[in-house]
Amino acid sequence: MHDQASGVVDVPGQSVPLLLRRRMLQLGSAGILGAALPNLVQADPKDGSAPKRVAAITTVWFPTSHADVLIGKLLDGYDHAGGPGPHLTLSSLFLDDPGSSQMGLAKAKQHNVPLAKTIEECITLGTDSVAVEGVLLIGELGSYPKNTKGQTYYPRPRMFEDIVATFRKYGKVVPVFNDKHLAYNWHNAKWIYDTAVEMKIPFMAGSSLPVFRRDPPLWLPLGCEVEEAMVIGYSGLDSYGFHTMEALQCQLERRRGGETGVKAVQTLTGADVWQAEKEGRWSRELYDAIMATFPEGSRGSPESKLGTGEFVLIEYCDGTRATLANLEDHAKWGVSAKLKGQSRPLATWYHGLYRTGWPVFANQLRAIEKMIHTGRPSYPVERTLLTTGIIDAAMTSRFEFHRRQETSHLEAVRYEPGDYPFENDAAAGG
């Protein structure tokens, strides 16, 4: 049963109904989650209704952590200084590592937020039912081990498993937002996605990069034909490389035909990067177009900036080629694309991270808030399923001495683009 007034959905059972299975087969994995979502009445946060209750489940909470810049806005406003905030209230908090979360403990005490000992308690508030109307899962940062590929074992799968176990136990689901990757590897990410589909959980995930400020304020035209694209980023491939990939994917999904999946990924370093350029596998023109959008002091050739970084070559199923340039001597994000019939690439700089109050996360939180009030994701979680898989393949390629990874499992990730506005999206009045 659908509870339209509250924006939550009763779980009809733990298995996928036959009708939904047929619909899933018709769609492939493209847009399945959107198709399975309940038809809920949209709620206006300004309609006089009470704020929606939210449970926050996180690894650690210290200054400028992901928990701080997202959950902190529920307590101290979008500006973290007592100003206006989302039409949400933090009803409970679970800290996986309270010993490293002195700020989180202090904030909970200051705002009288109950600290839950388990994820079930966080969602039920100690009652015998799901007592919140949304869940924030922030399984990023903290001291967790890494595997031999350099991927951090953040506990998102374990946390998500406890969330859905609670939903199943009490027969009700509510919207869930998962910060960043779905998981560190494809196997766990796909299980999380499939479980959300099966249980009809309104589900969002991903980076804040797609809602960053862009200069110039570029959206690739819907239905455009992209010949080749590039994104420039920096820092660790598993951590920041995920942000970089989301910045690219939110643009590329707008090309003609929507997203059609990825057939291969290869990570190159050192001399192999320059050899690939000679073979026409990545475009210096696209690189230079991005650099031209950055402040003058941040520009530079790939030879001067690559260092120990890497280039990730991505082959999409529809023939589109893309490159993720992860640079060591650099600290900016940008995207460019060459469209069919145009002589010059389009390019933009993604920025705004280091500003007082972390406003880019306010824009991300507004998207989350909209889902919690309406029961409908503000942008497709399939984007993050795909970017998670691409980064996992890129990490494997790097580990296996740059072997090209054929990604048949990513060929099935097909979906229509999102259109949630970025911070200064003029079309949305930003």
Secondary structure as UniProt FT lines:
FT   STRAND          2..3
FT   TURN            4..7
FT   STRAND          8..10
FT   HELIX           18..27
FT   TURN            28..31
FT   HELIX           32..36
FT   TURN            45..46
FT   STRAND          52..58
FT   TURN            63..64
FT   HELIX           66..76
FT   TURN            77..80
FT   STRAND          88..95
FT   HELIX           98..100
FT   HELIX           102..110
FT   TURN            111..112
FT   HELIX           119..124
FT   TURN            125..126
FT   STRAND          134..138
FT   TURN            148..149
FT   HELIX           156..170
FT   STRAND          172..173
FT   STRAND          176..180
FT   HELIX           186..198
FT   TURN            199..200
FT   STRAND          203..206
FT   HELIX           209..211
FT   STRAND          213..215
FT   TURN            222..223
FT   STRAND          226..234
FT   TURN            237..239
FT   HELIX           240..252
FT   TURN            253..254
FT   TURN            256..257
FT   STRAND          262..268
FT   HELIX           271..278
FT   TURN            279..280
FT   HELIX           284..291
FT   TURN            292..293
FT   HELIX           296..298
FT   HELIX           302..305
FT   TURN            307..308
FT   STRAND          310..316
FT   TURN            317..318
FT   STRAND          321..327
FT   STRAND          333..339
FT   TURN            340..341
FT   STRAND          346..351
FT   TURN            356..357
FT   HELIX           359..374
FT   HELIX           381..399
FT   TURN            400..402
FT   STRAND          405..406
FT   HELIX           408..410
FT   TURN            411..412
FT   TURN            423..424
FT   HELIX           426..428
//
